[in-house]
Amino acid sequence: MREAGIVETRRGKFGGYALAKSPDSIRIGDLVRLMDGRLAPICCASENAYQRCSCPDEDHCGLRMLMIDVRNAIANILDRYTIAQVVEVTLRKMRRDGIEPPFASQMNLQGKLSTNKRRADPEDGFLAGLSQLALQPSSIPDEPTSP
């Protein structure tokens, strides 16, 4: 994906991979081709990874013609949609069903992941739980007391 210019790497504390292009310019068909190779169910029907099959008359093979139609149908569907559209459909369905989208608590007002917070210090983590119970470090005994 990086070599194809789909993602880029970022160094540092909040490093990792990020999209190198706008999500509305990345077609799902391109991603599938990058990850899985050909879209055709068999090699002799592939445009990008063609390999001759063992059929004696490939040009008149009914199975090959059918698989070319399957390949074209798959390509037409996958090339019609972008990452942005898939995300939008997913978020709409989650909202409709009352499910909070993953990472929603980390999103800023523009809908982008906020990098202001340290992921290692979640607001609802262990230490936050202690403060909600009003326990102070000094009120917790160092050693168990005997009765």
Contact map, one row per residue, 1 for C-alpha under 8 A:
111111100000000000000000000000100110000000000000000000000000000000000000000000000000000000000000000000000000000000000000000000000000000000000000000
111111111000000000000000000000000000000000000000000000000000000000000000000000000000000000000000000000000000000000000000000000000000000000000000000
111111000000000000000000000000000000000000000000000000000000000000000000000000000000000000000000000000000000000000000000000000000000000000000000000
111111100000000000000000000000000000000000000000000000000000000000000000000000000000000000000000000000000000000000000000000000000000000000000000000
111111110000000000011000000000000000000000000000000000000000000000000000000000000000000000000000000000000000000000000000000000000000000000000000000
111111110000000000111000010000000000000000000000000000000000000000000000000000000000000000000000000000000000000000000000000000000000000000000000000
110111111000000011111000000000000000000000000000000000000000000000000000000000000000000000000000000000000000000000000000000000000000000000000000000
010011111100000011110000000000000000000000000000000000000000000000000000000000000000000000000000000000000000000000000000000000000000000000000000000
010000111110001111000000000000000000000000000000000000000000000000000000000000000000000000000000000000000000000000000000000000000000000000000000000
000000011111011111000000000000000000000000000000000000000000000000000000000000000000000000000000000000000000000000000000000000000000000000000000000
000000001111111100000000000000000000000000000000000000000000000000000000000000000000000000000000000000000000000000000000000000000000000000000000000
000000000111111000000000000000000000000000000000000000000000000000000000000000000000000000000000000000000000000000000000000000000000000000000000000
000000000011111000000000000000000000000000000000000000000000000000000000000000000000000000000000000000000000000000000000000000000000000000000000000
000000000111111100000000000000000000000000000000000000000000000000000000000000000000000000000000000000000000000000100000000000000000000000000000000
000000001111111110000000000000000000000000000000000000000000000000000000000000000000000000000000000000000000000000000000000000000000000000000000000
000000001110011111000000000000000000000000000000000000000000000000000000000000000000000000000000000000000000000000000000000000000000000000000000000
000000111100001111100000000000000000000000000000000000000000000000000000000000000000000000000000000000000000000000000000000000000000000000000000000
000000111100000111110000000000000000000000000000000000000000000000000000000000000000000000000000000000000000000000000000000000000000000000000000000
000001110000000011111110000000000000000000000000000000000000000000000000000000000000000000000000000000000000000000000000000000000000000000000000000
000011110000000001111100000000000000000000000000000000000000000000000000000000000000000000000000000000000000000000000000000000000000000000000000000
000011100000000000111110110000000000000000000000000000000000000000000000000000000000000000000000000000000000000000000000000000000000000000000000000
000000000000000000111111110000000000000000000000000000000000000000000000000000000000000000000000000000000000000000000000000000000000000000000000000
000000000000000000101111110000000000000000000000000000000000000000000000000000000111000000000000000000000000000000000000000000000000000000000000000
000000000000000000000111111000000000000000000000000000000000000000000000000000000111100000000000000000000000000000000000000000000000000000000000000
000000000000000000001111111000000000000000000000000000000000000000000000000000000110000000000000000000000000000000000000000000000000000000000000000
000001000000000000001111111101100000000000000000000000000000000000000000000000000110000000000000000000000000000000000000000000000000000000000000000
000000000000000000000001111111100000000000000000000000000000000000000000000001111110000000000000000000000000000000000000000000000000000000000000000
000000000000000000000000011111110000000000000000000000000000000000000000000001111110000000000000000000000000000000000000000000000000000000000000000
000000000000000000000000001111111000000000000000000000000000000000000000001011111000000000000000000000000000000000000000000000000000000000000000000
000000000000000000000000011111111100000000000000000000000000000000000000000000100000000000000000000000000000000000000000000000000000000000000000000
100000000000000000000000011111111110000000000000000000000000000000000000000000000000000000000000000000000000000000000000000000000000000000000000000
000000000000000000000000000111111111101000000000000000000000000000000000000000000000000000000000000000000000000000000000000000000000000000000000000
000000000000000000000000000011111111111000000000000000000000000000000000000000000000000000000000000000000000000000000000000000000000000000000000000
100000000000000000000000000001111111100000000000000000000000000000000000000000000000000000000000000000000000000000000000000000000000000000000000000
100000000000000000000000000000111111100000000000000000000000000000000000000000000000000000000000000000000000000000000000000000000000000000000000000
000000000000000000000000000000011111111000000000000000000000000000000000000000000000000000000000000000000000000000000000000000000000000000000000000
000000000000000000000000000000011111111000000001100000000000000000000000000000000000000000000000000000000000000000000000000000000000000000000000000
000000000000000000000000000000001001111110100111100000000000000000000000000000000000000000000000000000000000000000000000000000000000000000000000000
000000000000000000000000000000011001111110000100000000000000000000000010011000000000000000000000000000000000000000000000000000000000000000000000000
000000000000000000000000000000000000011111101110000000000000000000110110000000000000000000000000000000000000000000000000000000000000000000000000000
000000000000000000000000000000000000011111101100000000000000000000100110000000000000000000000000000000000000000000000000000000000000000000000000000
000000000000000000000000000000000000000111111100000000000000000000100000000000000000000000000000000000000000000000000000000000000000000000000000000
000000000000000000000000000000000000010111111100111110000000000000000000000000000000000000000000000000000000000000000000000000000000000000000000000
000000000000000000000000000000000000000001111100011110000000000100000000000000000000000000000000000000000000000000000000000000000000000000000000000
000000000000000000000000000000000000000111111110010000000000000110110010000000000000000000000000000000000000000000000000000000000000000000000000000
000000000000000000000000000000000000011111111111111000000000000000010010000000000000000000000000000000000000000000000000000000000000000000000000000
000000000000000000000000000000000000010100001111110000000000000000000000000000000000000000000000000000000000000000000000000000000000000000000000000
000000000000000000000000000000000000110000000111110000000000000000000000000000000000000000000000000000000000000000000000000000000000000000000000000
000000000000000000000000000000000000110000100111111000000000000000000000000000000000000000000000000000000000000000000000000000000000000000000000000
000000000000000000000000000000000000000000111111111100000000000000000000000000000000000000000000000000000000000000000000000000000000000000000000000
000000000000000000000000000000000000000000110100111110000000000000000000000000000000000000000000000000000000000000000000000000000000000000000000000
000000000000000000000000000000000000000000110000011111000000000000000000000000000000000000000000000000000000000000000000000000000000000000000000000
000000000000000000000000000000000000000000110000001111100100000000000000000000000000000000000000000000000000000000000000000000000000000000000000000
000000000000000000000000000000000000000000000000000111110000000000000000000000000000000000000000000000000000000000000000000000000000000000000000000
000000000000000000000000000000000000000000000000000011111100100000000000000000000000000000000000000000000000000000000000000000000000000000000000000
000000000000000000000000000000000000000000000000000001111100000000000000000000000000000000000000000000000000000000000000000000000000000000000000000
000000000000000000000000000000000000000000000000000000111111100000000000000000000000000000000000000000000000000000000000000000000000000000000000000
000000000000000000000000000000000000000000000000000010111111100100000000000000000000000000000000000000000000000000000000000000000000000000000000000
000000000000000000000000000000000000000000000000000000001111100000000000000000000000000000000000000000000000000000000000000000000000000000000000000
000000000000000000000000000000000000000000000000000000001111110010000000000000000000000000000000000000000000000000000000000000000000000000000000000
000000000000000000000000000000000000000000000000000000101111111110000000000000000000000000000000000000000000000000000000000000000000000000000000000
000000000000000000000000000000000000000000000000000000000001111111000000000000000000000000000000000000000000000000000000000000000000000000000000000
000000000000000000000000000000000000000000000000000000000000111111100000000000000000000000000000000000000000000000000000000000000000000000000000000
000000000000000000000000000000000000000000011000000000000100111111110000000000000000000000000000000000000000000000000000000000000000000000000000000
000000000000000000000000000000000000000000001000000000000001111111111000000000000000000000000000000000000000000000000000000000000000000000000000000
000000000000000000000000000000000000000000000000000000000000011111111100000000000000000000000000000000000000000000000000000000000000000000000000000
000000000000000000000000000000000000000111001000000000000000001111111110000000000000000000000000000000000000000000000000000000000000000000000000000
000000000000000000000000000000000000000100001100000000000000000111111111000000000000000000000000000000000000000000000000000000000000000000000000000
000000000000000000000000000000000000000000000000000000000000000011111111100000000000000000000000000000000000000000000000000000000000000000000000000
000000000000000000000000000000000000000110000000000000000000000001111111110000000000000000000000000000000000000000000000000000000000000000000000000
000000000000000000000000000000000000001110001100000000000000000000111111111000000000000000000000000000000000000000000000000000000000000000000000000
000000000000000000000000000000000000000000000000000000000000000000011111111100000000000000000000000000000000000000000000000000000000000000000000000
000000000000000000000000000000000000000000000000000000000000000000001111111110000000000000000000000000000000000000000000000000000000000000000000000
000000000000000000000000000000000000001000000000000000000000000000000111111111000000000000000000000000000000000000000000000000000000000000000000000
000000000000000000000000000010000000001000000000000000000000000000000011111111100000000000000000000000000000000000000000000000000000000000000000000
000000000000000000000000000000000000000000000000000000000000000000000001111111110000000000000000000000000000000000000000000000000000000000000000000
000000000000000000000000000010000000000000000000000000000000000000000000111111111000000000000000000000000000000000000000000000000000000000000000000
000000000000000000000000001110000000000000000000000000000000000000000000011111111000000000000000000000000000000000000000000000000000000000000000000
000000000000000000000000001111000000000000000000000000000000000000000000001111111100000000000000000000000000000000000000000000000000000000000000000
000000000000000000000000001110000000000000000000000000000000000000000000000111111100000000000000000000000000000000000000000000000000000000000000000
000000000000000000000000001110000000000000000000000000000000000000000000000011111110110000000000000000000000000000000000000000000000000000000000000
000000000000000000000011111100000000000000000000000000000000000000000000000000111111110000000000000000000000000000000000000000000000000000000000000
000000000000000000000011111100000000000000000000000000000000000000000000000000001111111000000000000000000000000000000000000000000000000000000000000
000000000000000000000011000000000000000000000000000000000000000000000000000000000111111100000000000000000000000000000000000000000000000000000000000
000000000000000000000001000000000000000000000000000000000000000000000000000000001111111110000000000000000000000000000000000000000000000000000000000
000000000000000000000000000000000000000000000000000000000000000000000000000000001111111111000000000000000000000000000000000000000000000000000000000
000000000000000000000000000000000000000000000000000000000000000000000000000000000011111111100000000000000000000000000000000000000000000000000000000
000000000000000000000000000000000000000000000000000000000000000000000000000000000001111111110000000000000000000000000000000000000000000000000000000
000000000000000000000000000000000000000000000000000000000000000000000000000000000000111111111000000000000000000000000000000000000000000000000000000
000000000000000000000000000000000000000000000000000000000000000000000000000000000000011111111100000000000000000000000000000000000000000000000000000
000000000000000000000000000000000000000000000000000000000000000000000000000000000000001111111110000010000000000000000000000000000000000000000000000
000000000000000000000000000000000000000000000000000000000000000000000000000000000000000111111111000000000000000000000000000000000000000000000000000
000000000000000000000000000000000000000000000000000000000000000000000000000000000000000011111111100000000000000000000000000000000000000000000000000
000000000000000000000000000000000000000000000000000000000000000000000000000000000000000001111111111110000000000000000000000000000000000000000000000
000000000000000000000000000000000000000000000000000000000000000000000000000000000000000000111111111110000000000000000000000000000000000000000000000
000000000000000000000000000000000000000000000000000000000000000000000000000000000000000000011111111000000000000000000000000000000000000000000000000
000000000000000000000000000000000000000000000000000000000000000000000000000000000000000000001111111000000000000000000000000000000000000000000000000
000000000000000000000000000000000000000000000000000000000000000000000000000000000000000000000111111100000000000000000000000000000000000000000000000
000000000000000000000000000000000000000000000000000000000000000000000000000000000000000000000111111110000000000000000000000000000000000000000000000
000000000000000000000000000000000000000000000000000000000000000000000000000000000000000000000110011111010000000000000000000000000000000000000000000
000000000000000000000000000000000000000000000000000000000000000000000000000000000000000000100110001111110000000000000000000000000000000000000000000
000000000000000000000000000000000000000000000000000000000000000000000000000000000000000000000000000111110000000000000000000000000000000000000000000
000000000000000000000000000000000000000000000000000000000000000000000000000000000000000000000000000011111110000010000000000000000000000000000000000
000000000000000000000000000000000000000000000000000000000000000000000000000000000000000000000000000111111110000000000000000000000000000000000000000
000000000000000000000000000000000000000000000000000000000000000000000000000000000000000000000000000000111110000000000000000000000000000000000000000
000000000000000000000000000000000000000000000000000000000000000000000000000000000000000000000000000000111111000011000000000000000000000000000000000
000000000000000000000000000000000000000000000000000000000000000000000000000000000000000000000000000000111111111111000000000000000000000000000000000
000000000000000000000000000000000000000000000000000000000000000000000000000000000000000000000000000000000111111111000000000000000000000000000000000
000000000000000000000000000000000000000000000000000000000000000000000000000000000000000000000000000000000011111100000000000000000000000000000000000
000000000000000000000000000000000000000000000000000000000000000000000000000000000000000000000000000000000011111100000000000000000000000000000000000
000000000000000000000000000000000000000000000000000000000000000000000000000000000000000000000000000000000011111110000000000000000000000000000000000
000000000000000000000000000000000000000000000000000000000000000000000000000000000000000000000000000000000011111111000000000000000000000000000000000
000000000000000000000000000000000000000000000000000000000000000000000000000000000000000000000000000000100111001111100000000000000000000000000000000
000000000000000000000000000000000000000000000000000000000000000000000000000000000000000000000000000000000111000111111000000000000000000000000000000
000000000000010000000000000000000000000000000000000000000000000000000000000000000000000000000000000000000000000011111100000000000000000000000000000
000000000000000000000000000000000000000000000000000000000000000000000000000000000000000000000000000000000000000001111100000000000000000000000000000
000000000000000000000000000000000000000000000000000000000000000000000000000000000000000000000000000000000000000001111110100000000000000000000000000
000000000000000000000000000000000000000000000000000000000000000000000000000000000000000000000000000000000000000000111111110000000000000000000000000
000000000000000000000000000000000000000000000000000000000000000000000000000000000000000000000000000000000000000000001111110000000000000000000000000
000000000000000000000000000000000000000000000000000000000000000000000000000000000000000000000000000000000000000000000111110000000000000000000000000
000000000000000000000000000000000000000000000000000000000000000000000000000000000000000000000000000000000000000000001111111010000000000000000000000
000000000000000000000000000000000000000000000000000000000000000000000000000000000000000000000000000000000000000000000111111110000000000000000000000
000000000000000000000000000000000000000000000000000000000000000000000000000000000000000000000000000000000000000000000000111110010000000000000000000
000000000000000000000000000000000000000000000000000000000000000000000000000000000000000000000000000000000000000000000000011111111000000000000000000
000000000000000000000000000000000000000000000000000000000000000000000000000000000000000000000000000000000000000000000000111111111000000000000000000
000000000000000000000000000000000000000000000000000000000000000000000000000000000000000000000000000000000000000000000000000111111100000000000000000
000000000000000000000000000000000000000000000000000000000000000000000000000000000000000000000000000000000000000000000000000111111110000000000000000
000000000000000000000000000000000000000000000000000000000000000000000000000000000000000000000000000000000000000000000000001111111111000000000000000
000000000000000000000000000000000000000000000000000000000000000000000000000000000000000000000000000000000000000000000000000111111111100000000000000
000000000000000000000000000000000000000000000000000000000000000000000000000000000000000000000000000000000000000000000000000001111111111100000000000
000000000000000000000000000000000000000000000000000000000000000000000000000000000000000000000000000000000000000000000000000000111111111100000000000
000000000000000000000000000000000000000000000000000000000000000000000000000000000000000000000000000000000000000000000000000000011111111000000000000
000000000000000000000000000000000000000000000000000000000000000000000000000000000000000000000000000000000000000000000000000000001111111000000000000
000000000000000000000000000000000000000000000000000000000000000000000000000000000000000000000000000000000000000000000000000000000111111100000000000
000000000000000000000000000000000000000000000000000000000000000000000000000000000000000000000000000000000000000000000000000000000111111110110000000
000000000000000000000000000000000000000000000000000000000000000000000000000000000000000000000000000000000000000000000000000000000110011111110000000
000000000000000000000000000000000000000000000000000000000000000000000000000000000000000000000000000000000000000000000000000000000000001111110000000
000000000000000000000000000000000000000000000000000000000000000000000000000000000000000000000000000000000000000000000000000000000000000111111000000
000000000000000000000000000000000000000000000000000000000000000000000000000000000000000000000000000000000000000000000000000000000000001111111000000
000000000000000000000000000000000000000000000000000000000000000000000000000000000000000000000000000000000000000000000000000000000000001111111100000
000000000000000000000000000000000000000000000000000000000000000000000000000000000000000000000000000000000000000000000000000000000000000001111111000
000000000000000000000000000000000000000000000000000000000000000000000000000000000000000000000000000000000000000000000000000000000000000000011111000
000000000000000000000000000000000000000000000000000000000000000000000000000000000000000000000000000000000000000000000000000000000000000000001111100
000000000000000000000000000000000000000000000000000000000000000000000000000000000000000000000000000000000000000000000000000000000000000000001111110
000000000000000000000000000000000000000000000000000000000000000000000000000000000000000000000000000000000000000000000000000000000000000000000011111
000000000000000000000000000000000000000000000000000000000000000000000000000000000000000000000000000000000000000000000000000000000000000000000001111
000000000000000000000000000000000000000000000000000000000000000000000000000000000000000000000000000000000000000000000000000000000000000000000000111
